[in-house]
Amino acid sequence: MHPVAVLAVAYVSGSVPSAWLAGAWAGVDLRKEGSGNLGATNVLRTLGPRVGAIVFAADIAKGALPVFFAGAMTGVTGNQLVFLQIASGVAAILGHARPVFLGFRRGGKGVATACGVFLALAPLQAALSLMTFAIVVLSSGYVSLASLSGAFALPVVLAASLGPRSPLLPIGMLTLAFVAWTHRENIKRLRAGTEFRFSRSAGLGVVAALGVGGAVLAGVTAWLLTRKP
């Protein structure tokens, strides 16, 4: 398969509107409920932790699987494969944010899909970023702040562990900028003190739900990474 076709597949994968589908299954248009965002957090807030965990796992898969299978679909290896995987991850994140299946209208904010991309590219560093997310959620109750903190931690961990010349570092920094941009309204509300805040018990539910979803996909991704495409 031509690399351009692989990027198209990655974009379509990211475009699968898992949150919208979950809402439609429950008879709810999530674009009109809660925060109006088609992401796992709004699913958790509106439909509960069980459905939220499923959507979070699906959003991770949308980012992880195109990255992992990029080599198998093209046969490229070495540095070319690394850059193709990075490009596939970027395409999947953009698909999540502007899904083709919803007419390129606003989708999710890209946090879970970006997490999937980096679980495939750099599993340990992505796991540390997720730990940062969990700590901030439990201590503050703000999922938006936790998302921003996790996104900030990612390039820091990448630089510390892989070095400043790693090709993943610019992508980690780009991911941070993208997450900050998609959360710009949340940042305004955080500064104004009007951002939605989960209670301590609900925060535990958020971490548990996301942890279950993330653990399942992390396990699958780790298993795939031990196999040759």
Number of C-alpha atoms within 10 A of each C-alpha: 11 9 18 13 12 23 22 15 18 29 26 20 25 34 27 21 26 24 29 22 16 21 20 12 10 12 9 15 16 23 17 10 15 15 15 15 19 28 28 31 25 20 29 24 17 17 18 15 23 17 20 26 26 23 28 30 26 24 34 29 29 31 32 31 24 29 30 21 20 27 22 13 15 16 13 14 13 8 10 11 18 18 14 21 25 21 21 31 33 24 25 35 32 24 30 33 24 22 23 18 13 13 9 14 10 16 26 28 24 29 27 28 30 29 31 33 29 26 27 26 20 15 18 15 22 26 19 15 25 25 17 20 24 24 15 21 26 21 12 15 22 20 23 26 20 23 26 21 21 26 28 21 22 26 25 17 18 24 17 12 12 15 13 14 9 12 15 21 20 15 19 22 18 15 22 22 15 19 21 20 13 15 18 13 13 20 17 12 14 16 10 9 10 10 17 16 17 18 14 14 10 17 21 17 19 27 22 16 24 26 19 19 23 27 14 17 22 24 12 14 20 14 10 15 15 8 7 8 12
